[in-house]
Structures are given as structure tokens and as C-alpha cells.
Amino acid sequence: MANKKRPTPKASRGAPLPPPKAPAASPPAPAAPKSKAPWFIAGGVAVVIAIAAIVAVAAGGGDDGSADGATTTAASIGPVGPTTTVDPSATVPPAEFQPVTVTGDALPRLADDGDDPAIGETPPTLQGYSFDGTPITIGPDSGDGKATMVVFLAHWCPHCNREVPRLVQWYEDGGVPDDLNIVGVSTGASDAAPNWPPSEWIQKEKWPWPVMADDEEQTAAQAYGLPGYPYFVIIGADGTVKARQSGEIEINDLEQIITDALAS
């Protein structure tokens, strides 16, 4: 299947985006094998520094300087390599981070522009849990014959805090297509950043769909090629990737992306 150009979402027409504290830079390359997580460096040597950087991004809005000005760039994340195997029939204790297992090849990191090489590819299957310990599976066979839109969110991200109310209002207005499932993924969480814990944040926002809690290494986010927050991945009913988009998206633009994705 030919690659497709991604539509550029319009910036939020509401409150102005907070100015970045420093000129934006391209997201860094994935970390070397010895560093498996964005904030938790091997041996714990740089935990304090990493947490401080996260808080600085949250406070400054984390704008990436893109045309739409509506995405928070993700920190560098290492290669996919979860160390915990999930039993999808079991439950685990409630927690803000939950174990995630990836089955299948990871999608490439979404680039800022150009063709998306993931379009038409089969995404990996994510097996994990909700905040309350309920098993959740996301992947090519999890839609029950419907398309699935996966929404990756960070509780501290200012753009996520503007996008989530849009999505909730869209749901309450009855605008979600009947042939589309939606599931959230809480990722990039930090107890040193605003709106901790994410389980309470998502509940306060009245999010109406299931949420998978990513682990501390952002295994789910890595597997789907997350470049920044918020991040949307649409999987068609045929189990292949139809669209990926990062950044704030107005609902009318999102509806067009979904219509095009479901028609392909």
C-alpha cells in the first residue's frame, strides 16, 4: 500500500499556547542500549536531572516549534524491550504504571513531515492493564471488527490538557462514529509533574473510554512510534495502520482524518 501524506492539524483556536522557554529542537535520537528509559537512566544516576527536565517541559508547554504549535515533544526513548510478561487473563494491583508486553515489530517513530512508512503496516499488539488492574489489549485484532483509534496522553502535557476536553465533548455530542473504538494510553507519567496521579486526572476529565497505563519505560509509546503528546494512531478494521498524527487537533480536522482513514 502506498504511503500517504499526513494532514496537518490546525492549531487550537482557544487559549493561546504557552511560549516555549527555549528554541525548539528536533527530538533526539533513541537512547543507547544502556539507557532504556527517558527519565530512569541505568543505575539511577540521572533520575533527579531527568525529573527536573520533565517538570521544565510541563511548565513551559513543551512546544516543538512546528507549524501547528500544538504538540509536546517526547523525550528520547530507548529500544522496545519489556522485561515483564503480561498474562492477559490475570489482574494486577491498581497502580499508575502497569506492565506492558509487546508482540510484533514496533512501528517507526513518526517523523515531523513527509510520508509515514507505518501506513499499511500491521502494528504490534500491546498487552497491559488499566489503572485498576483490568487487562487491556490494543492491536490489530482487538477492534472486534471495528477500527480503533489509540490516543497517547501525558497528564502533565498542556496540549493533552486541551485536547482531552475536546474529545470528551465530541463523545458527549454523539460525534464519535459507530464503527470506531477509542482507547487511551497514559504514558510519560511522572510524580514530579502536574496533574499527578494520571488516574485521577483522567477521571476528573471524565474520559469515557478505556485507558491502558504504560510502564515507566514507556514501552507502549515506543512500540507505536510516539514522537510527542498527544499522539493518535488509527488502526483499521483490517488490522493495519491507517493514520498517525501528533499534536492538538480540532474536532472537525480529526473527523476528516478519521473519515479518510476508515475509507482507505
BANUTOR-609491 format. One record per residue: x, y, z of N, C-alpha, C in turn. Coordinates in steps of 0.001 Angstrom, whole numbers, padded with zeros to 6 digits. Example, Ala and Ser with C-alpha at 12.3 -4.5 7.8 and 13.67 -1.06 7.14 Angstrom:
! residues 2
013190; -005690; 007800; 012300; -004500; 007800; 013200; -003300; 007800
012850; -002250; 007080; 013670; -001060; 007140; 012900; 000030; 007870
//
This chain:
! residues 264
000861; -001195; 000000; 000000; 000000; 000000; 000890; 001236; 000000
000570; 002200; -000822; 001395; 003403; -000918; 001340; 004207; 000361
002473; 004867; 000661; 002494; 005756; 001812; 001598; 006949; 001565
001095; 007524; 002626; 000198; 008667; 002498; 000771; 009855; 003237
000584; 011033; 002707; 000963; 012262; 003394; -000018; 012519; 004516
000495; 012953; 005632; -000373; 013220; 006768; -000914; 014637; 006707
-002226; 014835; 006953; -002767; 016196; 007035; -002212; 016895; 008242
-002032; 018196; 008137; -001533; 018980; 009260; -002700; 019550; 010039
-002852; 019192; 011332; -003962; 019710; 012121; -003796; 021191; 012383
-004911; 021890; 012486; -004870; 023304; 012802; -004594; 023510; 014276
-003958; 024620; 014594; -003697; 024917; 015996; -004995; 025224; 016711
-004960; 025059; 018031; -006130; 025356; 018837; -006562; 026802; 018643
-007874; 027011; 018463; -008400; 028363; 018305; -008756; 028975; 019655
-008552; 028216; 020742; -008908; 028713; 022061; -007781; 029508; 022665
-007484; 029241; 023936; -006446; 029974; 024637; -005127; 029820; 023918
-004299; 030884; 023870; -003014; 030785; 023183; -002112; 029779; 023858
-001250; 029159; 023043; -000340; 028175; 023581; 000726; 028865; 024426
001168; 028260; 025530; 002215; 028872; 026343; 003505; 028936; 025563
004281; 030038; 025649; 005524; 030158; 024881; 006568; 029189; 025386
007366; 028617; 024489; 008442; 027733; 024930; 009511; 028508; 025656
010197; 027869; 026579; 011234; 028537; 027343; 012528; 028656; 026564
012698; 027831; 025547; 013916; 027866; 024764; 013567; 027461; 023348
014426; 027835; 022339; 014135; 027428; 020967; 013985; 025937; 020871
012984; 025507; 020093; 012702; 024084; 019983; 013774; 023401; 019167
013975; 022153; 019430; 014942; 021369; 018676; 014290; 020074; 018254
014874; 019453; 017241; 014337; 018172; 016803; 014474; 017150; 017910
013523; 016217; 018023; 013624; 015192; 019058; 014931; 014441; 018918
015605; 014156; 020019; 016879; 013440; 019953; 016694; 012013; 019489
017790; 011421; 019027; 017744; 010029; 018577; 017519; 009117; 019758
017020; 007895; 019504; 016801; 006952; 020606; 018057; 006766; 021424
017864; 006538; 022719; 018989; 006413; 023634; 019779; 005162; 023327
021051; 005161; 023744; 021905; 003989; 023572; 021358; 002850; 024402
021710; 001612; 024052; 021135; 000459; 024766; 021266; 000516; 026264
022316; 001168; 026777; 022465; 001186; 028227; 021445; 002080; 028905
020768; 002909; 028137; 019762; 003794; 028710; 018420; 003407; 028145
017596; 002725; 028918; 016354; 002148; 028408; 015153; 003040; 028595
015239; 004081; 029379; 014056; 004869; 029675; 014398; 006336; 029621
013404; 007202; 029292; 013666; 008629; 029171; 014026; 009286; 030465
013528; 008802; 031548; 013762; 009506; 032814; 014476; 008634; 033832
014598; 007355; 033519; 015195; 006480; 034507; 016445; 005870; 033893
017585; 006529; 034041; 018834; 006116; 033444; 019392; 004950; 034241
020084; 004029; 033532; 020589; 002821; 034190; 021377; 003180; 035418
021067; 002475; 036500; 021766; 002692; 037750; 021204; 003817; 038563
020218; 004549; 038034; 019589; 005631; 038792; 020439; 006872; 038911
021540; 007009; 038117; 022465; 008122; 038298; 021831; 009443; 037972
020957; 009479; 036929; 020460; 010771; 036466; 018984; 010957; 036719
018400; 010296; 037698; 016964; 010397; 037951; 016566; 011822; 038270
017292; 012472; 039174; 016923; 013827; 039598; 016981; 014785; 038435
018034; 014673; 037593; 018165; 015563; 036437; 017024; 015335; 035456
016703; 014069; 035192; 015640; 013766; 034227; 014300; 014279; 034695
013987; 014088; 035987; 012701; 014561; 036513; 012623; 016077; 036417
013716; 016764; 036716; 013709; 018224; 036616; 013438; 018672; 035200
013990; 017940; 034216; 013751; 018300; 032821; 012293; 018130; 032451
011662; 017066; 032954; 010246; 016831; 032663; 009398; 017959; 033205
009677; 018373; 034440; 008905; 019442; 035049; 009070; 020724; 034264
010297; 020974; 033761; 010532; 022187; 032979; 009713; 022171; 031709
009621; 020999; 031046; 008808; 020893; 029839; 007353; 021152; 030148
006873; 020563; 031250; 005469; 020735; 031619; 005161; 022180; 031911
006052; 022848; 032618; 005805; 024236; 032992; 005850; 025149; 031794
006725; 024842; 030811; 006885; 025729; 029672; 006014; 025372; 028504
005255; 024285; 028582; 004361; 023911; 027496; 004976; 022927; 026541
006328; 022878; 026464; 006989; 021879; 025656; 006713; 021998; 024181
006384; 023194; 023651; 006090; 023328; 022235; 007285; 022915; 021414
007032; 022278; 020266; 008133; 021809; 019438; 008433; 022762; 018299
007735; 023883; 018232; 008011; 024860; 017213; 007439; 024505; 015864
006587; 023510; 015767; 006011; 023130; 014490; 004960; 024137; 014063
004508; 023995; 012811; 003583; 024977; 012259; 002305; 025066; 013060
001815; 023907; 013535; 000567; 023974; 014275; 000797; 024373; 015729
002042; 024304; 016196; 002366; 024730; 017552; 001567; 023997; 018594
001229; 022752; 018348; 000273; 022093; 019225; 000676; 020677; 019582
001943; 020489; 019840; 002391; 019172; 020282; 003524; 019340; 021270
003603; 018462; 022228; 004707; 018447; 023167; 005635; 017324; 022773
006896; 017659; 022502; 007853; 016674; 022030; 008199; 015696; 023130
008244; 014418; 022771; 008597; 013392; 023739; 010091; 013373; 023965
010487; 012970; 025155; 011899; 012774; 025428; 012404; 011580; 024646
013707; 011471; 024508; 014283; 010327; 023821; 013924; 009048; 024567
013498; 008047; 023828; 013153; 006777; 024453; 013927; 005659; 023801
014321; 004692; 024572; 015185; 003627; 024106; 014441; 002562; 023324
015124; 001503; 022964; 014515; 000438; 022165; 013473; -000345; 022943
012516; -000903; 022201; 011488; -001698; 022849; 012130; -002952; 023438
011820; -003244; 024686; 012387; -004418; 025315; 011788; -004640; 026683
010469; -004868; 026782; 009846; -005036; 028092; 010423; -006241; 028813
010541; -006130; 030114; 011122; -007203; 030912; 010060; -008004; 031655
008793; -007560; 031574; 007713; -008244; 032274; 006721; -008808; 031263
006403; -010072; 031389; 005419; -010700; 030505; 004041; -010620; 031141
003085; -010134; 030385; 001730; -009947; 030892; 000886; -011186; 030625
000176; -011621; 031620; -000838; -012663; 031453; -002170; -011950; 031244
-002696; -011933; 029997; -003901; -011158; 029711; -005150; -011646; 030439
-005094; -012837; 031028; -006259; -013340; 031743; -006218; -012988; 033226
-005110; -012407; 033665; -004939; -012107; 035088; -005188; -010630; 035356
-005279; -010291; 036601; -005350; -008894; 037005; -004146; -008586; 037877
-003824; -007311; 037995; -002718; -006862; 038829; -003259; -005801; 039780
-002512; -005461; 040819; -002996; -004428; 041742; -003127; -003082; 041047
-004007; -002222; 041525; -004120; -000869; 040964; -002786; -000138; 041066
-002436; 000610; 040021; -001174; 001346; 040003; -001195; 002370; 038884
-000349; 003393; 039007; -000246; 004421; 037968; 000602; 003934; 036795
001521; 003008; 037042; 002295; 002345; 035999; 001920; 000862; 036025
001779; 000275; 034836; 001453; -001147; 034762; 002380; -001820; 033742
002630; -003109; 033908; 003487; -003810; 032944; 002836; -003898; 031568
003667; -003825; 030533; 003194; -003894; 029147; 004074; -004880; 028383
003442; -005754; 027618; 004156; -006670; 026744; 003834; -006333; 025293
004855; -006329; 024449; 004697; -006028; 023026; 004934; -007303; 022227
003986; -007621; 021348; 004128; -008763; 020447; 004089; -008248; 019012
005163; -008458; 018267; 005241; -007952; 016902; 006263; -006842; 016798
006524; -006417; 015578; 007525; -005386; 015327; 006997; -004004; 015683
007857; -003206; 016317; 007489; -001834; 016660; 007341; -000993; 015400
006449; -000008; 015461; 006305; 000949; 014363; 007450; 001953; 014434
007883; 002483; 013286; 008930; 003511; 013311; 008416; 004788; 013976
009312; 005545; 014560; 008950; 006821; 015167; 008368; 007735; 014105
007256; 008384; 014415; 006599; 009274; 013463; 007469; 010502; 013219
007766; 010777; 011945; 008565; 011945; 011581; 007699; 013196; 011568
008358; 014365; 011526; 007634; 015634; 011549; 006822; 015850; 010280
007329; 015374; 009145; 006613; 015576; 007888; 006993; 014466; 006921
006413; 014530; 005715; 006698; 013521; 004706; 005811; 012309; 004830
006078; 011323; 003991; 005294; 010094; 004009; 005514; 009342; 005313
004464; 008689; 005787; 004551; 007891; 007005; 004748; 006432; 006608
005916; 005849; 006875; 006165; 004465; 006457; 005325; 003431; 007197
004651; 003853; 008272; 003829; 002901; 009027; 002470; 002662; 008394
002049; 003537; 007483; 000736; 003373; 006861; 000695; 002062; 006081
-000315; 001260; 006380; -000454; -000029; 005726; 000246; -001159; 006442
001038; -000827; 007477; 001740; -001861; 008232; 000871; -002390; 009370
001194; -003570; 009839; 000485; -004158; 010976; 001157; -003720; 012264
000431; -003053; 013157; 001053; -002598; 014403; 001240; -003758; 015366
002146; -003624; 016317; 002301; -004681; 017315; 001111; -004724; 018257
000938; -005851; 018913; -000103; -005998; 019920; 000453; -005609; 021277
-000271; -004751; 021984; 000096; -004331; 023331; -000814; -005040; 024321
-000221; -005723; 025258; -000993; -006346; 026335; -000593; -005675; 027645
-001572; -005109; 028313; -001288; -004396; 029549; -002515; -004329; 030429
-002582; -003263; 031242; -003646; -003149; 032234; -004085; -001696; 032379
-005302; -001539; 032815; -005801; -000220; 033188; -005250; 000148; 034562
-005535; 001367; 035005; -005073; 001805; 036322; -005576; 000882; 037429
-006782; 000341; 037260; -007355; -000503; 038321; -006960; -001965; 038204
-006107; -002297; 037221; -005615; -003660; 037087; -006382; -004529; 036117
-007339; -003971; 035396; -008100; -004736; 034408; -007260; -004946; 033147
-007159; -006177; 032619; -006368; -006418; 031405; -006919; -005647; 030205
-006019; -005111; 029391; -006387; -004397; 028161; -005442; -004852; 027056
-005999; -005118; 025889; -005203; -005457; 024710; -005481; -004440; 023615
-004410; -003923; 023008; -004510; -002985; 021892; -003696; -003548; 020746
-004305; -003623; 019560; -003553; -004144; 018437; -004434; -004447; 017246
-003873; -005140; 016266; -004609; -005383; 015012; -005836; -006254; 015163
-005902; -007054; 016231; -007042; -007964; 016393; -007937; -007592; 017566
-007775; -006368; 018076; -008513; -006000; 019292; -009750; -005153; 019034
-010061; -004892; 017760; -011157; -003982; 017462; -012516; -004627; 017315
-012602; -005947; 017430; -013884; -006644; 017276; -014589; -006261; 015985
-013817; -006232; 014905; -014390; -005916; 013607; -014521; -004431; 013319
-014114; -003591; 014239; -014163; -002148; 014044; -012752; -001575; 013983
-012649; -000335; 013492; -011391; 000394; 013554; -011167; 000857; 015000
-009911; 001117; 015333; -009565; 001575; 016680; -008673; 002808; 016592
-009013; 003824; 017361; -008141; 004990; 017484; -007483; 004956; 018861
-006160; 004876; 018867; -005397; 004862; 020110; -004890; 006274; 020362
-005166; 006790; 021556; -004778; 008165; 021900; -003786; 008106; 023060
-002525; 008487; 022790; -001488; 008506; 023811; -001470; 009872; 024478
-001523; 009879; 025814; -001661; 011129; 026570; -000681; 011170; 027736
-000177; 012362; 028032; 000647; 012584; 029223; -000085; 013559; 030136
-000229; 013205; 031398; -001050; 014003; 032321; -000542; 015422; 032499
000758; 015655; 032332; 001348; 016966; 032559; 001390; 017828; 031295
001129; 017224; 030138; 001264; 017916; 028852; 000145; 018948; 028671
000488; 020228; 028437; -000559; 021252; 028273; -001444; 021002; 027059
-000865; 020439; 026002; -001655; 020173; 024800; -002654; 019036; 025033
-002242; 018038; 025806; -003169; 016962; 026173; -004303; 017511; 027033
-003976; 018465; 027888; -004994; 019043; 028763; -005976; 019926; 028000
-005646; 020287; 026768; -006611; 020984; 025922; -007329; 020017; 024981
-006625; 018951; 024595; -007222; 018002; 023652; -008251; 017094; 024310
-007982; 016656; 025523; -008894; 015727; 026189; -010304; 016303; 026317
-010486; 017551; 026782; -011859; 018092; 026841; -012544; 018134; 025474
-011791; 018376; 024399; -012386; 018348; 023062; -012944; 016958; 022756
-012141; 015940; 023061; -012561; 014566; 022774; -013757; 014172; 023627
-013756; 014590; 024883; -014885; 014279; 025762; -016151; 014955; 025251
-016055; 016214; 024853; -017218; 016930; 024325; -017716; 016290; 023037
-016787; 015858; 022196; -017121; 015156; 020955; -017940; 013904; 021258
-017521; 013178; 022269; -018258; 011974; 022690; -019644; 012345; 023209
-019691; 013357; 024073; -020977; 013745; 024662; -021942; 014297; 023625
-021408; 014874; 022556; -022255; 015399; 021482; -022685; 014319; 020501
-022220; 013089; 020710; -022607; 011996; 019824; -021879; 011976; 018502
-020695; 012593; 018450; -019989; 012701; 017183; -019085; 011538; 016836
-018837; 010629; 017773; -017916; 009514; 017519; -018582; 008507; 016580
-017926; 008137; 015478; -018518; 007158; 014554; -018804; 005828; 015246
-019894; 005182; 014855; -020273; 003905; 015458; -019268; 002797; 015154
-018537; 002941; 014039; -017595; 001889; 013652; -016170; 002192; 014099
-016035; 002992; 015164; -014711; 003348; 015682; -014644; 003113; 017184
-013701; 002279; 017609; -013387; 002143; 019028; -012302; 003148; 019391
-012317; 003614; 020625; -011292; 004536; 021103; -010734; 004004; 022408
-009418; 004055; 022539; -008760; 003649; 023780; -007605; 004610; 024046
-007436; 004982; 025294; -006342; 005861; 025668; -005165; 005076; 026205
-003984; 005703; 026161; -002789; 005153; 026798; -002153; 006276; 027606
-002086; 006095; 028912; -001402; 007055; 029775; 000080; 006734; 029755
000901; 007680; 029272; 002326; 007431; 029147; 003116; 008661; 029569
004414; 008497; 029736; 005253; 009623; 030138; 004925; 010160; 031514
004365; 009347; 032379; 003912; 009835; 033684; 005090; 010134; 034611
004889; 011123; 035491; 005907; 011487; 036478; 005227; 012062; 037711
005612; 011572; 038886; 005016; 012087; 040117; 005569; 013451; 040491
006533; 013974; 039715; 007064; 015312; 039950; 006432; 016349; 039025
005500; 015926; 038182; 004882; 016817; 037205; 003425; 017094; 037576
002822; 018137; 036956; 001431; 018497; 037271; 000443; 017379; 036977
-000691; 017448; 037660; -001834; 016534; 037472; -001524; 015091; 037835
-000548; 014901; 038700; -000307; 013559; 039227; -001327; 013256; 040319
-001883; 012063; 040382; -001628; 010907; 039518; -002511; 010917; 038279
-002057; 010304; 037192; -002836; 010326; 035952; -004194; 009652; 036070
-004328; 008675; 036951; -005630; 008003; 037106; -006685; 008992; 037587
-006303; 009894; 038490; -007248; 010899; 038977; -007474; 011985; 037945
-006422; 012337; 037209; -006551; 013345; 036152; -007539; 012894; 035094
-007400; 011653; 034620; -008276; 011163; 033553; -009711; 011028; 034047
-009875; 010702; 035318; -011218; 010603; 035888; -011846; 011991; 036021
-011043; 012952; 036465; -011545; 014323; 036597; -011993; 014879; 035247
-011283; 014516; 034192; -011625; 014993; 032850; -012828; 014255; 032249
-013329; 013217; 032962; -014491; 012432; 032529; -014237; 011696; 031221
-013014; 011207; 031066; -012656; 010408; 029892; -013572; 009182; 029832
-014287; 008969; 028722; -015310; 007904; 028695; -014839; 006550; 028169
-013568; 006438; 027763; -013086; 005211; 027143; -012051; 004511; 028023
-011734; 003252; 027701; -010702; 002549; 028477; -009347; 003250; 028359
-008511; 003071; 029378; -007162; 003632; 029378; -006172; 002556; 029812
-005162; 002328; 028998; -004051; 001463; 029385; -002999; 002321; 030063
-002468; 001847; 031184; -001389; 002550; 031868; -000062; 001999; 031361
000745; 002857; 030734; 002054; 002449; 030248; 002988; 002209; 031436
004106; 001517; 031193; 005073; 001321; 032262; 006033; 002504; 032328
006961; 002465; 033263; 007873; 003588; 033473; 008835; 003772; 032304
009033; 002744; 031506; 009929; 002831; 030362; 009205; 003240; 029081
007920; 003518; 029172; 007108; 003922; 028021; 007130; 002861; 026918
007011; 001615; 027305; 007064; 000514; 026351; 005975; 000617; 025291
004745; 000940; 025701; 003644; 001052; 024736; 003893; 002199; 023764
004336; 003339; 024298; 004591; 004511; 023453; 005709; 004232; 022451
006770; 003580; 022896; 007871; 003236; 021999; 007391; 002341; 020865
006581; 001354; 021210; 006153; 000362; 020226; 005317; 000972; 019113
004646; 002093; 019400; 003803; 002731; 018391; 004448; 003980; 017786
005717; 004223; 018097; 006472; 005290; 017437; 006118; 006691; 017876
005772; 006866; 019140; 005347; 008177; 019632; 006464; 009211; 019520
006177; 010401; 018905; 007153; 011484; 018839; 006857; 012606; 019831
005609; 012707; 020293; 005181; 013785; 021177; 003749; 013558; 021614
003262; 014455; 022445; 001939; 014303; 023037; 001047; 015488; 022621
-000256; 015266; 022420; -000926; 013965; 022296; -000564; 013298; 020977
-000883; 012011; 020882; -000489; 011223; 019714; -001628; 010266; 019368
-002044; 010289; 018098; -003182; 009493; 017619; -002694; 008436; 016625
-003146; 007205; 016799; -002873; 006131; 015840; -004212; 005463; 015522
-004563; 005424; 014244; -005815; 004785; 013828; -005486; 003458; 013154
-006039; 002386; 013712; -005882; 001039; 013172; -007196; 000654; 012506
-007148; 000279; 011242; -008364; -000068; 010518; -008935; -001407; 010956
-010145; -001664; 010514; -010786; -002944; 010825; -010006; -004111; 010244
-009167; -003851; 009233; -008343; -004905; 008644; -007051; -005130; 009422
-006840; -004373; 010509; -005686; -004580; 011358; -004427; -003858; 010941
-004517; -002944; 009977; -003341; -002189; 009551; -003454; -000721; 009956
-002311; -000047; 010026; -002275; 001369; 010398; -002833; 002199; 009245
-003810; 003040; 009562; -004437; 003892; 008554; -003983; 005346; 008659
-003650; 005788; 009876; -003231; 007174; 010059; -002506; 007305; 011385
-001538; 008242; 011436; -000877; 008616; 012686; -000712; 010126; 012681
-000931; 010749; 013811; -000837; 012208; 013911; -000472; 012598; 015337
000442; 013536; 015472; 000816; 014040; 016789; 000471; 015517; 016872
-000067; 015932; 018017; -000394; 017341; 018228; -001863; 017564; 018510
-002181; 018759; 018967; -003573; 019126; 019173; -004311; 019113; 017841
-005509; 018586; 017842; -006308; 018526; 016618; -007717; 018993; 016940
-008189; 019992; 016208; -009581; 020413; 016342; -010483; 019277; 015866
-011666; 019169; 016436; -012526; 018025; 016163; -012913; 017924; 014697
-013173; 019033; 014040; -013542; 018931; 012619; -012385; 018373; 011790
-011145; 018721; 012154; -009989; 018164; 011456; -009820; 016683; 011793
-010038; 016330; 013060; -009938; 014938; 013463; -010982; 014090; 012738
-012184; 014605; 012612; -013233; 013864; 011915; -012848; 013604; 010462
-012173; 014577; 009818; -011749; 014375; 008433; -010659; 013314; 008349
-009723; 013336; 009320; -008668; 012324; 009359; -009281; 010929; 009512
-010259; 010826; 010411; -010917; 009533; 010658; -011676; 009073; 009411
-012422; 009990; 008780; -013184; 009640; 007570; -012256; 009108; 006476
-011135; 009808; 006271; -010177; 009370; 005250; -009566; 008030; 005624
-009262; 007859; 006916; -008625; 006626; 007373; -009562; 005428; 007210
-010815; 005608; 007578; -011757; 004489; 007518; -012150; 004161; 006073
-011950; 005105; 005162; -012292; 004870; 003765; -011147; 004192; 003014
-009972; 004155; 003602; -008811; 003606; 002895; -008701; 002100; 003080
//
